[in-house]
Amino acid sequence: MDGNPSNQTAVMMVASAVLQSSGLTAIPDGAVEASQGAVYYVSPGGSDSNPGTCSSPFATLEKARDVIRALKQSNGLPVGGVTVYLREGLYSRTETFLLEADDSGAEDKPVVYRGCSGEKAVVSGGVDLDGAAFQPVTDTAIRNRLPQEARDHVLQIDLKAQGITDFGSILRYGFGLPIVTPAPELFFDDKPMTLARWPNDDYVEIGTVIDPGSNPREGDTSKRGATFGYSDPRPQRWSQANDVWMFGYWFWDWADGTLKVDQIDTANEQVKTDQPSVYSVKSGQRYYYFNLLEEIDSPGEWYLDRESGFLYVYPPAPPQTGTFRLSLLDQPLIAMNNVSNVSFENVTLDATRTTGITMTGGASNRVSGSVLRNMGHYAAVINGGNGHSIANSEIYNTGFGGISVSGGDRATLVPGGHAVVNNDIHHYSRLRKTGSPAISISGVGNRAAHNDIHDAPHSAIDLTGNNHVIEYNRIDKVLTETSDAGAIYMGRDWSAQGNVIRYNYLGNLRNGLGGFGQNGIYLDDMASGTLVYGNIINKADRGFLIGGGRNNVIDNNLIVENRLGGNLDERGLNWASAACAPGGILWQNLANVPYTSEPWASRYPNLLTIQQDVPCIPAYNSLQRNVVVSSAQMNVAPTVYRYGYVGNNGVTWEPVRFVNEPREQFRWSEHESVVSSVHGFQPLPFEKMGRYDVSEPLSRLTSLIRQFAETGEWEGPSIPLTSLPPAAKSLLQKEAKTLVELWSGRPKLAAIRLIAPKPNLAIGDRTRLTVMGDSYAGQYIDLFGVLSFRSTDPQVASVDSFGTVSALSVGVTTIVASVATEEGTISRTIGITVQTSPAYPVEIFRDDFENGFGNWKSPLGSPVSSSVQAYRGSKSFFVNQDMVRITRGLFGPLERSVVTMMVYDDAARPFVSVGSLENGSQQCTIGINMLQSTTHYVYRIDSEWGLSNVPRTTGWHQLKWDFRFDDKVNMYIDDILIASASGMNAFRTIAIGDFWEGNPIADNFFDDVSVQWYGPSSP
């Protein structure tokens, strides 16, 4: 944690005194900052012949680096290490500032490059242009190319006269393409200017596709460009433009890219591209044109003529009133290669065409309290090594994402221990908009926590690999331009197990694009073995989208005002089956890791038997204790119920209120009734989600000291706590330990949480407990291999050393998990119930239409809910239009189930209105059809109508389909068997309404649709 060194020491001594006075361990060694040791100063106005003092500073970072090298070689690093202070000013870089192994500090003797307090030190890869050199455009040929309304506003500057001759090139970039170095960019007062484009703020649509071009993703290497039509006459203005580019979402709304224009055929209104798009192109997709002198028509737009060297700009303000900066450096500003224990603090990294800082190898390096902005690529890249961190910093206006972190050994599962903590990351991915998250994490055992991530076109956090922790992040207004996307995303890898996504707030994600939409947490294409716990997902299309994966635990999440609560599908059994088929991408990824060897075999035992299992089935998932508020209920595939656990989830339409104090907060005390229906739901630490300020726990601690101490004052190391009540003493100790942890970065275990993915077992079942360790500040602690487990009744269920519970006989037992710490043993218990067989039936769907039709599709008509009649509650589905129909899919094929619905019949009126169950090839219908009978209810099996033996009467009646048979479905009205349909033992879709045109309007009502599942068939 950063802060003024003297303040940090004082704070830590307060906390230490509280701990010591309570007879507990004091501050960890090294937590209180020691003497600064050697100190040097650097200033843009200094000289490398100076001694490097405050009054006579060095001029370059290289000089300070070399002096530290010499110091190490002569006398070694002094006690307290070395601090290099950067005085205020612009440190222009024409090459990377390189640090290597010889430039390392030591754990107790760090090397710190720190901007002076209250000053702004900017390390930049850009060149500031002379404001006086900007002149009006006088060349008639150029003026004629400019929009008439902008000609007198556009200024020009001769870059060659400024000594700039390397203008870079515009290169192709985008999803699925190699990383390239972007062309130079222009900034004014640190804000990026827009390379002149049309349209200015929106997209146009691809017209008729004449030739989609080759499809590299499908193996077409012919490199044939696409040809498609356009409808706006605007390109007729561009006859003299010779380097026109386009940016677009060419085929999918989650895959962007640039394409160079080969030819614009204005006579036929067609565009031909120089290269193919990764997935080819599709009519109706979005794109815009850029790099057009002819389109400088609004403040902030610019264009660089690489032949003449003239830069043209429509300035947002007079150039002399601000600063135009052109990014030129095509290398990282800072590169740390095999360096350890070196930090950069309170500096601004700015305006490079690539990355702000890279760390390769080494250990315990840190960027903190800094600003990283206006990069062409990521702001920071960590590759290998261990224990590096980017913390307490602001990162914005990057081209290709925020921070990329890779570390840890997947073969041995040794963690990388890198951390991205307490940062504000926003307005990232300006150039490559997809596949460029705020935080990209790979490898093993890295952490992203307490970050504010907002205002971006695609995902916030992407992860691959194992045992990463994503916690306490606040994610808002991302996915603004994309669909079939997740704010937190991972996918297509069975081996990426052990990841934890917990206590994150995700809000305001919907953008109106269709398809799979904007999802909170997206485990794509059979991603497996992930814990999703305690997240708040507000205003997304789906709270979570689990794409057919296995062994996922989705527990204790609050899902508010989403279009759909969540979706757990079985795509591996249908359209995505190629991915999990032998030789598919999932098997390829699994083959890259030693999943049959230790420690993999013990850590992820589910992978050991995957070849003998049916791997494409979404098996062993757990969906429990989730609360869905003001959202359509969750879509869960039948196989998820059949091979996993779904239960104890709640749905409510009671309003939930978020308040701004000054940002969104959620008050649990106001919403206890929202979660009361879900047994065991745990309150969520909303106040900890997002960035934190260490002054808050300090303030709480000092306030408690004043409140509880006998003297009421802070009087140094002696705080009399002996007379305090135990609760007061415990509260003080907890706050002190939290503060110590935040300052030292060394978490200590405070509590254990246990989750039984399947709390009620049948004899012979096995389930591995999910374990979370919490530090005093709430940080996740990995306890695998550390805990000991025991069962209070091993005759009922046994438990192994890794927490795998085996059900042996009917009864109830308690599993106890314990770990010894220096402050004593910490334990947690969880109850396990064993039954002879699973408890069925399970209700997997219910809708009473009290909140409209969010759970249904409306292929015909506009459905209406009504309070004229209701079976229970106050509303029902009112069939008051010709051919109004609602459908509910994603059920199947669902066997061994019973479907019921209530229908209100006004027997005096003739009409057609039915409920129907369909499985794709067969259909079973029950209801009223005046063309078949005006006196009795009817049924239909496929195309054949039949007359039931139940007469029509006014009032509510139950329609029922019973699929609990191997070879048929029985159909009932008010529990009277009316027909059986042989050969149909499962269904996929429920449909309700008037299916046939031209019949009298029904004016009848449907209510209380229910689907009960009775478990799998006997083997």
VOSEVEX-241096 format. One record per residue (C-alpha): residue in three letters; z, x, y. Coordinates in steps of 0.2 Angstrom, whole numbers, plus 5000, padded with zeros to 4 digits. Example, Ala and Ser with C-alpha at 12.3 -4.5 7.8 and 13.67 -1.06 7.14 Angstrom:
VOSEVEX-241096
Ala503950624978/Ser503650684995/
END
This chain:
VOSEVEX-241096
Met500050005000/Asp499650065017/Gly500650065033/Asn501450175046/Pro502350315036/Ser503950305045/Asn503950115043/Gln503550135025/Thr505050245022/Ala506250135031/Val505649985021/Met505750075005/Met507550125009/Val508049945012/Ala507449894995/Ser508150044987/Ala509850014995/Val509849834988/Leu509349894971/Gln510650034971/Ser512049924977/Ser511649814962/Gly511849954950/Leu509949954946/Thr508650094946/Ala508150144964/Ile506350174970/Pro505150254958/Asp504850434962/Gly503550464974/Ala503550284981/Val504350344998/Glu503050455007/Ala503550635008/Ser503250755022/Gln501350765027/Gly501350945023/Ala499851035031/Val498950935045/Tyr497250965052/Tyr496250865065/Val494350835066/Ser493450755081/Pro491550735086/Gly491950825102/Gly492850975093/Ser492151135086/Asp492251215069/Ser492851375078/Asn494451285083/Pro496051305073/Gly495951115069/Thr497551065079/Cys497750905088/Ser497250985104/Ser495851095097/Pro495150995082/Phe493751045070/Ala492050955073/Thr491550925055/Leu492250855039/Glu491551005030/Lys492551125040/Ala494151035036/Arg493651025017/Asp493251215017/Val494951255025/Ile495851155012/Arg494951244999/Ala495451415006/Leu497251355007/Lys497251304989/Gln496551464984/Ser497751574994/Asn499451484993/Gly499151324984/Leu499351144992/Pro500951135002/Val502351004998/Gly501750845004/Gly499950895002/Val498650895016/Thr498150765029/Val496550775039/Tyr496650655054/Leu494950595061/Arg495050565080/Glu494050425087/Gly492150435088/Leu490550435079/Tyr490350555064/Ser488450545062/Arg487850605045/Thr486250675040/Glu486850715022/Thr488250665011/Phe489950725013/Leu490250804996/Leu491950824988/Glu492050914971/Ala493450964959/Asp493951104970/Asp494350984983/Ser495650884973/Gly497450854978/Ala498850834966/Glu499950684962/Asp501350734973/Lys500250834985/Pro498750724989/Val497350765001/Val497150625014/Tyr495750595026/Arg496450475039/Gly495950395055/Cys497150415069/Ser498250255072/Gly497550145085/Glu495850245085/Lys494150205077/Ala493350345067/Val491650295062/Val490650395048/Ser488850335050/Gly487250365042/Gly486350285057/Val485650355074/Asp486050265090/Leu484450225100/Asp484450255119/Gly484550095127/Ala483550155142/Ala482150195131/Phe481750015127/Gln480349955137/Pro479249795139/Val477749775128/Thr476149815138/Asp474849845125/Thr473749695125/Ala473249705107/Ile475149705102/Arg475549565115/Asn474149455108/Arg474949475090/Leu476649415097/Pro477049235098/Gln476649175116/Glu478449115119/Ala479149285114/Arg477949405122/Asp479049435138/His480649455128/Val480049575115/Leu480449765119/Gln479749925111/Ile480450095108/Asp479450255103/Leu480550315088/Lys479550475088/Ala480050515105/Gln481850495099/Gly481550625086/Ile481450505072/Thr479950525060/Asp480550475043/Phe480350285043/Gly480650255024/Ser479650125015/Ile479849945010/Leu480049944991/Arg480149804979/Tyr481949744974/Gly482749594966/Phe483549524950/Gly483049624935/Leu482249764945/Pro482749944946/Ile483949994961/Val482850064975/Thr483350134992/Pro482950005005/Ala482050045021/Pro482950085037/Glu483849935045/Leu484249895063/Phe485949845070/Phe486549795087/Asp488349805091/Asp488649825072/Lys487749665067/Pro486149675056/Met484549615065/Thr483249515055/Leu481649595050/Ala480449475057/Arg480149335045/Trp479449155043/Pro480149035042/Asn481649095052/Asp483049015043/Asp482348925028/Tyr481148935014/Val479448865010/Glu478948804993/Ile477648874981/Gly476148764980/Thr474948744966/Val475048894955/Ile473348964951/Asp473949114941/Pro475849134938/Gly475449324935/Ser476149424921/Asn477949394914/Pro478749554912/Arg480349474905/Glu479349414890/Gly478549584887/Asp476949564897/Thr476649734904/Ser474949704912/Lys475749704930/Arg474549554935/Gly475049484952/Ala475249294955/Thr474149184965/Phe474749014972/Gly474348894985/Tyr475248865002/Ser475248715013/Asp475648775031/Pro474348845042/Arg475548985048/Pro474749125038/Gln473149105049/Arg474049195063/Trp474249355052/Ser472549415051/Gln472949595057/Ala474549615047/Asn474349745034/Asp476049755025/Val476649585023/Trp478049545010/Met478849395003/Phe480649364997/Gly480949214985/Tyr481749134970/Trp480149134961/Phe480549054944/Trp482449024943/Asp483648984956/Trp484749124950/Ala483449264951/Asp482749324967/Gly481549464972/Thr480249534984/Leu478449534981/Lys477149624992/Val475649514998/Asp474049584991/Gln472849455000/Ile473049295010/Asp471549185007/Thr471649075023/Ala470048975018/Asn470748915002/Glu472548925007/Gln473149044993/Val474249194992/Lys473949334979/Thr475349454976/Asp475249644973/Gln476449634958/Pro477149504946/Ser478849424948/Val480049464934/Tyr479949294927/Ser478249254934/Val478149114947/Lys478348924947/Ser477748784958/Gly479048714969/Gln480148864970/Arg480748944987/Tyr480149094997/Tyr479849165014/Tyr478749295022/Phe479449445031/Asn478949615039/Leu477749525052/Leu477549575070/Glu476749405073/Glu478449325069/Ile479549405081/Asp480049245090/Ser481949235090/Pro483349345096/Gly483849475083/Glu482149495075/Trp481249655074/Tyr479749755067/Leu479349935064/Asp477549995065/Arg477650145053/Glu475950215058/Ser476250215077/Gly478150245076/Phe478550105088/Leu479949985085/Tyr479849805092/Val481349695094/Tyr481849535103/Pro483549595108/Pro485049475107/Ala485649555123/Pro484949685135/Pro484949855126/Gln485949945139/Thr487449825136/Gly487649865118/Thr487149985105/Phe485549985094/Arg485850085078/Leu484550125065/Ser485150165047/Leu484250325041/Leu485350415029/Asp484550385011/Gln486150455002/Pro487950395000/Leu489050435016/Ile490350515004/Ala490250574986/Met491750614976/Asn491250704960/Asn492650744948/Val493950734962/Ser495750684960/Asn497150624972/Val496050614987/Ser496150464999/Phe495150395014/Glu496250285025/Asn495850195041/Val494050245043/Thr492450155046/Leu490950195035/Asp489350125042/Ala487450115042/Thr486850205027/Arg485350145017/Thr486250165001/Thr488150174997/Gly489650205008/Ile490650304995/Thr490450344977/Met491850414965/Thr491150494949/Gly492550554936/Gly494150614943/Ala495750514945/Ser496850424957/Asn495650424972/Arg495850284985/Val495050204999/Ser496250105009/Gly496450015026/Ser494650045030/Val493049955035/Leu491449975025/Arg489949885033/Asn488049885035/Met487549965019/Gly485949955010/His486749954993/Tyr488549924988/Ala489949974999/Ala490850074986/Val490350124968/Ile491650194955/Asn490950264940/Gly492050334927/Gly493750424929/Asn495350334930/Gly496550254942/His495450244957/Ser495650104970/Ile494850014984/Ala496149924994/Asn496649835010/Ser494949855017/Glu493649745025/Ile491849755017/Tyr490449655024/Asn488549655028/Thr488049755013/Gly486349745005/Phe486649744987/Gly488449684984/Gly490249744988/Ile491049854976/Ser490449914959/Val491849974947/Ser491550054929/Gly492850144920/Gly493750154903/Asp493150194886/Arg492550044876/Ala492550144859/Thr494450174860/Leu494850034873/Val495750154884/Pro495850074901/Gly495050134916/Gly496450074927/His495350054942/Ala495849924955/Val495049824969/Val496449744978/Asn496849654994/Asn495149665002/Asp494149555013/Ile492349555006/His491149435015/His489349415020/Tyr488749535006/Ser487049534997/Arg486049525012/Leu484449595003/Arg484649574985/Lys485449404984/Thr485749384965/Gly486549504953/Ser487449584967/Pro489249514967/Ala490649554979/Ile491449644964/Ser490649704948/Ile491749764935/Ser491249844918/Gly492049954905/Val493849924900/Gly495449884908/Asn495049864927/Arg495749744939/Ala495249644954/Ala496649554963/His497149474979/Asn495449484987/Asp494749365000/Ile492849344995/His491749225005/Asp490049185013/Ala488849245000/Pro487249184992/His487749214974/Ser489249264963/Ala490949334969/Ile491449424953/Asp490449484938/Leu491249564923/Thr490749644907/Gly491749744895/Asn493549714889/Asn495249684895/His494949664913/Val496049564924/Ile495449454938/Glu496949374947/Tyr497549304963/Asn495849304972/Arg495349174985/Ile493449134983/Asp492649024996/Lys490848975001/Val489949084989/Leu488449024978/Thr487748964995/Glu485848984989/Thr485848984970/Ser486048864955/Asp486548894937/Ala487749014944/Gly489649044943/Ala490849114957/Ile491649214943/Tyr490349254930/Met490149344913/Gly489049314898/Arg487949354883/Asp489149474874/Trp490349434860/Ser491049604861/Ala491649574879/Gln493449514874/Gly495149514881/Asn494749474899/Val495949374909/Ile495449264923/Arg497049184931/Tyr497749124947/Asn496149124957/Tyr495748994970/Leu493848944970/Gly493248824983/Asn491848744993/Leu490448804981/Arg489248654980/Asn487648684990/Gly486548534984/Leu485348634973/Gly485148544956/Gly485048604938/Phe486648684931/Gly487248694949/Gln488648794956/Asn490148824944/Gly491848894947/Ile492049004931/Tyr490549024921/Leu490649104904/Asp488749104900/Asp487849114884/Met489249124871/Ala490449234881/Ser491949234871/Gly493849294870/Thr494249254888/Leu495849184895/Val495549064909/Tyr497349014916/Gly498048944931/Asn496548934942/Ile496248804956/Ile494448754957/Asn493948644972/Lys492248564976/Ala491148644963/Asp489848564953/Arg490848604937/Gly492648674937/Phe492048784923/Leu490548804912/Ile490848874895/Gly489148904887/Gly489548894868/Gly490749044867/Arg492149064854/Asn494049104855/Asn494149054874/Val495748984880/Ile495648874895/Asp497348824900/Asn498348754915/Asn496948744927/Leu496848624942/Ile495148554945/Val494948454961/Glu493448364968/Asn492148434957/Arg490648334952/Leu491148364934/Gly492848434928/Gly492048554916/Asn490848584902/Leu491048664885/Asp489348654876/Glu488648704859/Arg487048794866/Gly487048914851/Leu486648764840/Asn485148714850/Trp484148784865/Ala485048954865/Ser485148984846/Ala483949144847/Ala485349234856/Cys486549214842/Ala485249224828/Pro485149384817/Gly484449524828/Gly484749424844/Ile485549494860/Leu487349444855/Trp487149544838/Gln486349694848/Asn487849704860/Leu489049684845/Ala488249824836/Asn488549944851/Val490449944849/Pro491549984834/Tyr492249814831/Thr492649844813/Ser493749994817/Glu495350014825/Pro495949974839/Trp494549844839/Ala495049764822/Ser496849734827/Arg496449684845/Tyr495049564842/Pro495249504823/Asn494049364826/Leu492649484827/Leu493049554810/Thr492449394801/Ile491049334813/Gln489649384800/Gln490449274787/Asp490849134799/Val489549024807/Pro489349124823/Cys488349004834/Ile489648874833/Pro490848864848/Ala492348894837/Tyr494248924840/Asn494148874858/Ser495748804866/Leu495648674880/Gln497348614885/Arg498548574900/Asn497148564912/Val497248434926/Val495548354933/Val495748274949/Ser494448164958/Ser493148234947/Ala492148164932/Gln493048204916/Met492548364906/Asn491048364894/Val491548434878/Ala490348454863/Pro490948384847/Thr490948554838/Val492248614851/Tyr493448474845/Arg492948504827/Tyr493248694826/Gly494548714840/Tyr495948624850/Val495648504864/Gly497148404870/Asn498548374883/Asn497248374897/Gly497448244912/Val496248154923/Thr496748074939/Trp495948004955/Glu497548024965/Pro497048114981/Val497548294983/Arg497848365000/Phe497448545005/Val498148595022/Asn497748735034/Glu499148855038/Pro498148945045/Arg497048935029/Glu496948815015/Gln498648795006/Phe499248674992/Arg500948594993/Trp501548564975/Ser503048464981/Glu501748334988/His500848314972/Glu502048314957/Ser501348154951/Val499548224949/Val500148344935/Ser501548244928/Ser500448164915/Val500148334907/His501648394897/Gly502048574901/Phe500948604915/Gln501548754926/Pro501548754945/Leu500248874951/Pro500649014964/Phe499448954977/Glu500349054991/Lys499949224982/Met498049184980/Gly497049294992/Arg497649435002/Tyr499449475005/Asp500449565019/Val501849675014/Ser502749625029/Glu503049455021/Pro504149515007/Leu504949635019/Ser505349495030/Arg506049385016/Leu507149535010/Thr507849575027/Ser508149395030/Leu509149375014/Ile510149525018/Arg510649455034/Gln511049295026/Phe512049355011/Ala512849515016/Glu514649505021/Thr514349595037/Gly512849495041/Glu511949655047/Trp510949805040/Glu512149955041/Gly511250085031/Pro511350115012/Ser512950025009/Ile512549835007/Pro514149745000/Leu513449624986/Thr514949624975/Ser515549464982/Leu513849374982/Pro513549224969/Pro512449284955/Ala511049174960/Ala511049254978/Lys511149424970/Ser509749394958/Leu508649334973/Leu508949484983/Gln508549594968/Lys506949504964/Glu506349524982/Ala506749704982/Lys505849744966/Thr504349644973/Leu504349754988/Val504549914979/Glu503049864967/Leu501949824982/Trp502249984991/Ser502250094975/Gly500850014966/Arg501950034950/Pro502249864942/Lys503749834931/Leu503849694918/Ala504849544924/Ala504349404912/Ile503349354897/Arg502249204895/Leu501649134878/Ile500249014874/Ala499848944857/Pro497948904857/Lys498348774844/Pro500148714846/Asn500048594831/Leu499448684815/Ala499048614798/Ile499548704782/Gly498448854780/Asp497948864799/Arg498149024808/Thr498149054827/Arg498549214837/Leu499649184852/Thr499049224869/Val500249334879/Met500449374897/Gly501649494905/Asp502049464923/Ser502749594935/Tyr504049564949/Ala502549544961/Gly501649434948/Gln500349564942/Tyr499749544925/Ile500349674912/Asp499449704896/Leu500749694882/Phe499649714867/Gly500549814854/Val502149824864/Leu502949654859/Ser503949624843/Phe503749444836/Arg504849344824/Ser504949164818/Thr506549074817/Asp505948984801/Pro504749094792/Gln504648974778/Val503748854790/Ala502648984799/Ser502649174799/Val502049284813/Asp501349464812/Ser501649614823/Phe500149554834/Gly500749374837/Thr499649294823/Val500549134817/Ser500149074799/Ala500648894795/Leu501548884778/Ser502448724776/Val502848564785/Gly504148584799/Val504548654816/Thr504848834820/Thr505048944836/Ile504149104838/Val505149234848/Ala504249374857/Ser505249524864/Val505149684872/Ala506349814877/Thr506349884895/Glu507450004905/Glu508349854912/Gly508649764896/Thr507649654883/Ile506449524890/Ser506049384878/Arg505049224877/Thr504949084865/Ile503648954860/Gly503748804848/Ile502548784833/Thr502348624823/Val501648624806/Gln500948464798/Thr500148424781/Ser498448404790/Pro497848384808/Ala498348234818/Tyr496848124820/Pro496048024828/Val495748114845/Glu495048024859/Ile493648134866/Phe493048014879/Arg493647864889/Asp492947784905/Asp493547624913/Phe492447634928/Glu493847634940/Asn493047784950/Gly491247744948/Phe489947824937/Gly490248014938/Asn490348024919/Trp488647934917/Lys486747964921/Ser485747814928/Pro483947824921/Leu483647644927/Gly484247544942/Ser485747584953/Pro487347544944/Val488747444953/Ser490647434949/Ser491447274952/Ser493147194954/Val492647024949/Gln493047054931/Ala494047194923/Tyr494747214906/Arg496047334912/Gly496347404929/Ser495347334943/Lys493447374940/Ser492047364928/Phe490247404926/Phe489347254934/Val487647224926/Asn486847124940/Gln485047194941/Asp483547184930/Met483447344920/Val484947434926/Arg485647554913/Ile486847694911/Thr486947834898/Arg488147964892/Gly487548104882/Leu488248274876/Phe489048194861/Gly488148254846/Pro487748234834/Leu489548164832/Glu490048114815/Arg491648024809/Ser491947934825/Val492247764832/Val491547704848/Thr492147544857/Met491747454873/Met492247294881/Val491047164887/Tyr491347004897/Asp490246864892/Asp489946704902/Ala489346604887/Ala488546464898/Arg487246584905/Pro485746664895/Phe485346844898/Val485047014890/Ser486347144891/Val486847264877/Gly487747424872/Ser486847554861/Leu487147704851/Glu485747834849/Asn485547994839/Gly483748034844/Ser482847954830/Gln483847804827/Gln484647664837/Cys486047534834/Thr486247404847/Ile487547264849/Gly487547124863/Ile486746974870/Asn484846934870/Met484346764875/Leu482646794868/Gln483446814850/Ser484846684852/Thr485746594866/Thr487246544855/His487646704845/Tyr487846884848/Val486446994841/Tyr486247174835/Arg484747284833/Ile484447424821/Asp482947534827/Ser481647404832/Glu482347264821/Trp483447124829/Gly484747034819/Leu485846874822/Ser487646904820/Asn488846774813/Val489946784829/Pro489646644841/Arg489646674860/Thr491146624869/Thr491746654887/Gly492846804890/Trp493146984885/His492447044868/Gln492547214859/Leu490947304853/Lys491247434840/Trp490247564830/Asp491147644816/Phe490347814810/Arg491747864798/Phe490547854783/Asp489347984775/Asp487847874775/Lys488047734787/Val488747654803/Asn489647494803/Met489447374818/Tyr490847254824/Ile491147114837/Asp492947084839/Asp493347174822/Ile492147064813/Leu490847164803/Ile489047104809/Ala487947234801/Ser487747414794/Ala486447544797/Ser486147654783/Gly485547834786/Met486447844803/Asn488047934802/Ala488148014819/Phe487647984837/Arg487248084852/Thr487147954867/Ile487947794873/Ala486847684883/Ile487447514892/Gly486447384902/Asp484847284903/Phe483547384894/Trp482047264896/Glu481047214911/Gly480847034917/Asn482346954909/Pro483646844918/Ile484846954928/Ala486446964917/Asp487846964929/Asn489047014915/Phe490247164914/Phe490647314903/Asp492347404903/Asp493447534894/Val492147634884/Ser493047744871/Val492547874858/Gln493847924845/Trp493548064833/Tyr494348064816/Gly494148244811/Pro492848344801/Ser492348284784/Ser493248334768/Pro492448494760/
END
